[in-house]
Amino acid sequence: MPALSDDVLYLPVTELARRIRLKQLSPVKLTENYLERSRTIGAKLNAYTMLTPDLAMEQAHTAEKEIAAGKYRGPLHGIPYAAKDLLAVKGYPTTWGARPYAQQTFDYDATVIRKLENAGAILIGKAAMIELAGGLGYRYASASGSGAVKNPWNQDYWTCGSSSGSGAIVSAGLAAFAIGTETWGSILCPSGFCGISGLRPTYGRVSRGGAMALSYSMDKIGPMARSADDCDLILKVIAGHDRDDAGSLPESLAKYAGAGEPMRPLKIGWIANQWKEIAPDVNKNTMAAREVLEKNKAFQLSTITLPEGPWEIAAGTIVSVEGAAAFRDLIQSGRVADLNDPLGKIGGYMNEAISASDFMTAQRVRRIIQKKMDEIFTRVDLLATASLPVTASKLDANLDDALTFADPIGGIGNICGLPAISIPCGLGKNDLPTGIQFLARPLDDAKVVQAARIFQRQTDWHKRRPKLS
């Protein structure tokens, strides 16, 4: 069977789905090609914890037979994807990216995995990740049981974390899409560094049932794909209430109907005080992206200043305390010594020392910033800024030196549970991608998709792909 071209393997989910529905493309052939690419290129990039070829081919043959018989389940039917290795998959190890859990298995599927299977999607592997999603801290890209993930655009550089493998898999065309998670930056940063589209949904919109817990009040699961349209399509499938997740929104709020066309121009507040310093190459691309927005009649741009306050400190305190609770057994057993990263080995003990008073103060600060952001969103529909102030860091960099910048909207966005999307907007030095992000009030996921979709209609950065050897 001849191999599919890169042009096919890099098609967005929307186009792959059209060809599969019309029986112009075989799910079996598509899966075989993604698996082969994942075995070769994926191995060079360290993108996977493991592949699941037996499961993938079984699902692919089932999809092909059903579609041939006229039993088409919808636009994800026959579409291969990868899932971050903190989502339980029955019969396979779920390692949480960490050596102490290398042999851990569950006898059930995570809710997201089950929903994707019901939609006919094909799981081809578990994406590599930072150990415990960075829950106990880390300083190096090698903070993973499977090693550092290399950026497909330049393999001397990193993909960012903690959804490291998910970013590489989509960027390198190893699967049609991937599932990532974010507590603070873990979808948006890999999407920005890898030149892909990554959507962080509203907190509680996508079930975390069967997923590793890091921060009970901030963890979110979302799609990483080629385009905003793809993210929209995938979110429609994975969103919804789940009684197995105590943080899950009621079905009337959790369900996601998808982003239609905006009925009026979207009011975008460009954040004036997000990045204290921004690299010249990133700034050049960001200003070019802003100019695209300014020239488009679908948008009305203004400038917004984020309120000053200890928002990042509060968000960090909440993550640290909830992470210490989530990994209490690992910390108190001493098995944290088996983690890869030097900071991860001791971070849990430091987090356990945070006082209850500090934690409760952080929760009060959270309520204050939520009210302040509600007021901002009475004036604008969306906020926008560069996804990151730098391009990807070196693979062996000490992240305390390379990524030390303040990130107020990252802290605010996650402590408030705001939906956001990062999309590519150019290439900087060393052929590394840059991105912009859009954020909205809770439950306005459709607006961030609308803004990103309109931008992508005016640009082709999301269609660019790395030159892989």
C-alpha positions in Angstrom: 0.0 0.0 0.0 1.7 3.3 -1.1 2.3 5.9 1.6 0.2 8.9 1.9 1.9 12.2 1.2 2.8 14.8 3.8 0.2 17.0 2.2 -2.5 14.6 3.2 -1.1 13.9 6.7 -1.0 17.6 7.5 -4.6 18.2 6.4 -6.8 19.7 9.1 -9.3 17.4 10.8 -12.1 19.2 9.0 -10.7 18.1 5.6 -9.7 14.6 6.6 -13.2 14.1 7.9 -14.7 15.3 4.6 -12.6 12.8 2.6 -13.3 10.0 5.0 -17.1 10.7 4.9 -17.0 10.7 1.1 -15.0 7.4 1.2 -12.1 9.2 -0.6 -9.7 8.3 2.3 -9.4 5.1 4.2 -9.2 5.3 8.0 -7.1 2.1 8.0 -4.6 3.6 5.5 -4.5 7.0 7.4 -3.9 5.2 10.7 -1.1 3.0 9.2 0.6 6.1 7.9 0.4 8.1 11.1 1.6 5.0 13.1 4.6 4.6 10.8 5.4 8.3 11.0 5.1 8.1 14.8 7.5 5.1 14.9 10.1 7.0 13.0 9.9 10.7 13.4 8.0 10.4 16.7 10.9 8.4 18.1 13.4 11.0 17.0 11.4 13.7 18.7 10.7 11.7 21.9 7.1 12.6 21.3 5.4 9.5 22.8 5.4 7.6 26.0 4.0 4.7 24.0 2.2 3.8 20.8 -1.0 1.8 20.9 -0.9 0.1 17.4 -3.1 -2.9 18.2 -5.8 -0.7 19.6 -5.4 1.8 16.8 -5.7 -0.8 14.0 -8.7 -2.4 15.7 -10.5 0.9 15.9 -9.4 1.8 12.3 -10.9 -1.4 10.8 -14.1 -0.9 12.8 -14.4 2.7 11.6 -13.8 1.6 8.0 -16.4 -1.1 8.1 -19.0 1.2 9.8 -18.5 4.0 7.3 -18.7 1.6 4.4 -22.0 0.3 5.8 -23.4 3.9 6.1 -23.0 4.1 9.9 -21.1 7.4 10.0 -20.8 8.6 13.5 -19.7 12.2 12.8 -16.6 14.3 11.8 -14.1 12.5 14.1 -15.1 9.0 12.8 -11.9 7.4 11.5 -9.6 10.3 12.7 -6.4 9.2 14.5 -5.3 11.2 17.5 -2.9 11.0 20.5 -3.7 11.6 24.2 -1.5 13.0 26.9 -0.3 10.3 29.1 -2.3 11.4 32.2 -5.5 10.1 30.7 -6.4 6.6 31.7 -6.7 4.1 28.8 -7.8 0.6 29.8 -5.2 -2.1 29.3 -2.3 0.3 28.8 0.1 2.0 31.3 -0.8 5.5 32.3 2.5 6.8 33.6 1.7 10.5 34.3 5.1 11.1 32.7 6.9 9.9 35.8 9.1 6.9 36.6 7.4 6.1 39.9 4.2 5.4 37.9 5.8 3.7 34.9 3.8 0.5 35.4 0.5 2.1 36.6 -2.6 0.8 34.9 -6.3 1.5 35.2 -9.3 -0.8 34.4 -11.3 2.0 32.8 -11.0 4.8 30.2 -10.9 8.4 31.0 -14.2 10.2 30.1 -12.5 12.1 27.3 -11.1 8.9 25.9 -14.5 7.3 26.0 -16.2 10.2 24.3 -13.6 10.2 21.5 -14.0 6.4 21.1 -17.8 6.9 20.9 -17.2 9.5 18.2 -15.2 7.0 16.2 -11.8 8.6 16.8 -8.7 6.3 16.7 -6.1 6.4 19.5 -2.6 5.8 18.2 -0.6 6.6 21.3 0.0 8.2 24.6 1.8 11.6 24.3 4.9 12.3 26.3 4.6 14.8 29.1 6.4 16.5 31.9 6.4 14.3 35.0 3.2 14.9 37.0 2.4 17.8 34.6 5.0 19.8 36.5 3.0 19.5 39.7 6.0 19.4 42.0 8.0 21.9 40.0 10.8 21.3 37.4 13.8 23.2 35.9 14.7 21.1 32.8 12.9 19.8 29.7 14.3 16.4 30.7 11.8 16.3 33.6 10.0 13.3 32.1 10.2 9.6 32.4 10.5 9.4 28.7 13.0 12.2 28.3 13.0 15.7 26.8 10.7 16.3 23.8 12.3 18.0 20.8 10.7 20.8 18.9 9.9 19.7 15.3 10.8 23.1 14.0 14.3 22.9 15.4 15.4 19.8 17.3 17.9 21.7 19.4 14.9 23.4 21.1 12.1 22.3 23.4 8.3 22.1 22.9 7.4 23.6 26.3 5.4 21.7 28.9 3.6 20.0 30.3 1.8 18.8 27.2 5.2 18.5 25.5 4.5 15.4 23.4 1.0 16.7 22.3 2.6 19.8 20.8 5.3 17.8 19.0 2.8 15.2 17.6 0.5 17.8 16.0 3.4 20.0 14.8 5.2 17.0 13.2 2.1 15.5 11.6 2.2 12.4 13.6 -1.6 12.4 14.2 -4.5 14.6 13.2 -4.8 16.1 16.6 -3.9 15.6 20.3 -5.4 16.1 23.7 -3.5 18.2 26.2 -4.2 19.6 29.6 -3.6 22.9 31.3 -3.3 24.1 34.8 -1.1 27.0 33.9 0.2 27.3 30.4 0.4 23.6 29.5 -1.7 23.9 26.4 -1.0 27.4 25.3 2.8 27.3 25.7 3.4 24.1 23.7 1.0 25.4 21.1 2.9 28.7 20.9 6.3 27.0 20.8 5.2 24.4 18.2 3.2 26.6 15.8 -0.2 24.9 16.3 -3.6 25.8 17.5 -4.4 24.9 21.1 -7.6 25.6 23.0 -7.9 25.8 26.8 -11.7 25.4 27.5 -13.6 27.1 30.3 -12.9 25.4 33.6 -15.4 22.6 34.1 -16.5 22.3 30.5 -14.5 19.1 29.8 -14.6 16.3 32.2 -11.4 15.3 34.1 -12.8 11.9 35.0 -10.0 9.4 34.7 -7.4 12.1 34.4 -4.5 12.7 36.8 -5.3 15.4 39.3 -2.9 18.2 39.9 -4.9 21.2 40.9 -8.5 20.3 41.5 -9.7 23.9 41.0 -7.6 24.7 38.0 -7.0 21.6 35.8 -8.5 21.7 32.3 -8.4 19.4 29.3 -8.5 20.6 25.7 -7.7 20.0 22.0 -4.4 20.8 20.2 -4.8 20.7 16.5 -4.0 22.3 13.1 -6.6 25.1 13.2 -9.2 26.9 15.3 -11.9 25.1 13.3 -10.4 21.7 14.3 -10.3 22.7 18.0 -13.9 23.8 17.7 -14.9 20.5 16.2 -13.1 18.4 18.9 -14.4 20.5 21.8 -18.0 19.8 20.7 -17.3 16.1 21.1 -15.4 16.2 24.5 -17.4 18.9 26.3 -20.3 18.0 28.6 -21.2 17.3 32.2 -19.8 14.2 34.0 -20.8 13.1 37.4 -17.3 11.5 37.8 -15.8 15.0 38.0 -16.8 17.1 41.0 -15.7 20.2 39.1 -17.9 19.5 36.1 -20.4 22.1 35.1 -24.1 21.3 34.7 -24.9 19.9 31.3 -26.7 23.1 30.3 -23.5 25.0 30.8 -20.9 22.3 29.9 -22.3 21.4 26.5 -20.7 23.2 23.6 -22.6 23.8 20.4 -19.7 25.2 18.4 -18.7 28.6 17.2 -20.9 30.1 14.5 -20.2 33.4 12.7 -20.2 36.5 15.0 -23.4 38.6 14.7 -21.5 41.8 15.2 -17.8 42.9 15.3 -15.9 41.4 18.2 -14.5 43.9 20.7 -10.9 42.9 21.4 -8.9 44.5 24.2 -5.2 44.4 23.4 -3.4 43.9 26.8 -0.9 46.7 27.3 0.9 45.4 30.4 1.2 41.6 29.8 4.9 41.3 28.9 7.4 43.6 30.6 10.0 42.5 27.9 9.4 40.8 24.6 12.0 39.5 22.2 12.4 41.6 19.0 11.5 38.8 16.7 8.4 37.9 18.7 7.4 41.5 18.9 7.7 42.0 15.2 5.3 39.1 14.5 3.0 40.1 17.2 2.6 43.7 15.9 2.0 42.2 12.4 -0.7 40.0 13.8 -2.2 43.0 15.6 -2.3 44.9 12.3 -4.2 42.0 10.7 -6.8 42.4 13.5 -6.9 46.2 13.2 -7.6 46.0 9.4 -10.4 43.5 9.7 -13.9 44.8 10.0 -14.9 41.8 12.1 -12.9 43.3 15.0 -12.9 46.5 17.1 -9.6 46.9 18.9 -8.9 48.9 22.0 -6.2 48.8 24.7 -6.8 47.2 28.1 -4.6 47.3 31.1 -4.7 44.3 33.5 -5.4 45.3 37.1 -2.3 45.2 39.3 -2.3 42.6 42.1 -0.7 39.4 43.5 -2.6 37.3 41.0 0.3 35.1 39.9 1.3 34.5 43.6 -2.2 33.5 44.4 -2.4 31.2 41.4 0.9 29.6 42.3 -0.1 29.1 45.9 -3.3 27.3 44.9 -1.5 25.1 42.4 1.3 24.3 45.0 -1.1 23.4 47.8 -3.5 21.4 45.7 -0.6 19.6 44.0 0.9 18.7 47.4 -2.5 17.2 48.3 -2.8 15.3 45.0 0.6 13.7 45.3 0.6 13.3 49.1 1.3 9.6 49.0 4.2 10.0 46.6 5.7 12.8 48.7 5.3 11.2 52.1 6.5 7.8 50.9 9.8 9.3 49.7 9.2 8.0 46.1 9.6 11.6 44.8 13.3 10.8 44.9 12.6 8.7 41.7 11.5 11.7 39.7 13.9 13.0 37.1 14.1 16.7 37.9 16.1 18.0 40.9 13.3 20.4 41.8 10.6 17.8 41.5 12.4 15.7 44.1 12.1 18.4 46.7 9.2 20.6 45.5 6.5 18.6 47.2 8.1 19.1 50.6 8.2 22.8 50.0 4.6 22.9 48.9 3.5 21.0 52.0 5.0 23.8 54.1 2.6 26.4 52.7 0.2 27.5 55.5 -3.5 27.1 55.5 -3.7 30.9 56.0 -1.7 31.6 52.8 -4.0 29.2 50.9 -7.2 30.8 52.1 -5.7 34.3 51.4 -5.0 33.1 47.8 -8.7 32.0 47.5 -9.8 35.4 48.6 -7.5 37.0 46.1 -9.0 34.7 43.5 -12.5 36.1 44.1 -11.2 39.6 43.8 -9.6 39.1 40.4 -12.7 37.2 39.2 -14.8 40.3 39.9 -12.2 42.6 38.3 -12.1 40.4 35.1 -15.9 40.3 35.0 -15.8 44.1 34.9 -13.3 44.1 32.0 -15.5 41.8 30.1 -18.4 44.2 30.3 -16.3 46.4 28.0 -14.7 43.9 25.6 -15.6 40.4 24.3 -12.0 39.2 24.2 -8.5 39.9 25.3 -5.5 39.4 23.1 -1.7 39.4 23.4 1.4 37.4 22.4 1.2 33.8 23.5 4.7 34.1 24.9 7.4 36.8 24.9 10.1 34.5 23.6 10.5 31.6 21.1 11.2 28.1 22.3 14.0 27.5 24.8 17.0 25.4 24.2 16.5 21.7 24.9 19.1 21.7 27.7 18.3 25.1 29.2 17.8 25.8 32.9 14.2 27.0 32.7 14.8 29.2 35.8 17.0 31.2 33.5 15.3 30.7 30.1 11.6 31.1 31.1 11.6 33.4 34.1 9.3 36.1 32.8 6.2 37.2 34.6 2.9 35.9 33.1 0.0 37.8 34.7 -2.7 36.7 32.1 -1.5 33.1 32.5 -2.1 33.3 36.2 -5.3 35.3 35.9 -6.7 33.2 33.1 -6.2 30.0 34.9 -7.2 31.1 38.4 -10.4 32.5 36.9 -11.1 29.5 34.6 -11.1 31.6 31.4 -11.1 29.9 28.0 -8.2 30.8 25.7 -6.6 29.8 22.4 -3.1 30.1 21.1 -2.6 30.2 17.3 0.6 30.7 15.2 1.4 34.2 13.9 4.9 33.9 12.4 8.4 32.5 12.6 11.1 34.0 14.7 14.8 33.4 15.0 16.1 29.8 14.5 12.9 29.1 12.5 10.9 28.9 15.7 7.1 29.7 15.8 5.5 32.6 17.6 1.8 32.9 18.5 -0.9 35.1 19.7 -3.6 34.2 22.2 -7.3 35.2 22.7 -9.1 35.0 26.0 -12.7 35.4 27.0 -15.0 35.3 30.0 -16.1 31.8 31.2 -18.3 29.9 28.8 -17.4 32.2 25.9 -15.2 29.6 24.3 -17.0 30.2 21.0 -15.7 33.8 20.9 -12.1 32.8 21.2 -12.6 30.3 18.4 -14.4 32.9 16.3 -11.5 35.4 16.7 -8.9 32.7 15.9 -10.8 31.5 12.9 -11.2 34.9 11.4 -7.4 35.6 11.9 -6.6 32.2 10.2 -8.8 33.1 7.3 -6.5 36.1 6.7 -3.2 34.4 7.3 -1.6 31.0 6.5 0.7 30.6 9.5 -1.4 27.6 10.7 -0.7 25.9 7.4 3.1 26.1 7.7 4.9 23.0 8.7 8.4 22.2 9.9 11.1 20.7 7.7 11.7 17.3 9.2 14.7 15.2 8.2 
